[in-house]
Amino acid sequence: MAKKSPNETSPVAHFEQSLEELEQLVEKMETGEMSLEQSLSAYERGVGLYRQCQQALEQAELRVRLLSDPAQPETAEPFDPPQP
């Protein structure tokens, strides 16, 4: 397993930053004051941020599974999604 450089951190570490940026993008887009090109660029950036957040959540879940049962992480029960 290769070590990460000091500038390279896990997606889990950037989750809050990515989520905050995504929320700011959504707010800007909801104002309706962006051009079509700006909206498309913001949407593309938002999709990328969403994917980063999703990956960070998946890695966090895996870490919890490994901590819960390091010998058999594949037998850990999946988390139930919150019910609305």
N, C-alpha and C positions, 0 to 999 in steps of 0.2 A: 504494500500500500504506500503510495507516494505521499510525502508530506506536503501540506499546502504552504504557499509562501505567505508572508505576513500580510500582504495586500489581498490575499484570496481567503474569503471567509465563507462559511456555509450559508445556504439560503435561509436557514432558520435565524441566523443572526440579522439578516436584512428584512425579516418579515414585517416588523412594525414600520420601518421606513418605506417599504414598498406599498404597504396598505395605506399609509398616510398620503403618499403621492397619488395613489389610485383614487382615494376619496377627493383629493383636490382636483384631479382631472374631471371627475364626474360632476363636481360642483361647477366648474368652468363650462362644461358642455351643457349643463342644464340651463345656463343663463340664455342660451340661444344666440349669443353675440359673436360666435366664432364663424369664420368662413367655412365653406365646405372642405377646402383643403386642410385647414387647421383642425376641423372636426375629425377628418379621416386620420390625420397624424396622431391626434389625441386618442382616437379609438385604437389605433395600432399599438400605441404605447400602453394603453390600458389593458389590452389583451396580454401583452408581455408581462405587465405587472401582476395581472391575475394569475398567470401561469407560474410566476415566481412564488407568489403567495401559496398557491396550491401545492407546489413542490415542497415548500418549507413546512407546510402542515403535514404532508405525507412523511417527511423525514422526522418530524417531531413525534408523530404517531409510532413510527418504527423504533425510535429511541425509547419511548415508553414501553413498547412491547418487549424490547431487549432487556430493559430494567426489570420488568415484571417477571419474566421467565427467560433468563439468558440461555438456558439449555435448549429450550424449544420455543423460539419466538413465533414460529409458524402455527403453534397451537393456541396462541393467545386469542381471546375473543375480540372481534372488532368493536370499536366504539359505536354506540348508538347515536345517530344524529339527533340533535335537539328537536323536540316536537313543537310546532308553532302553537 
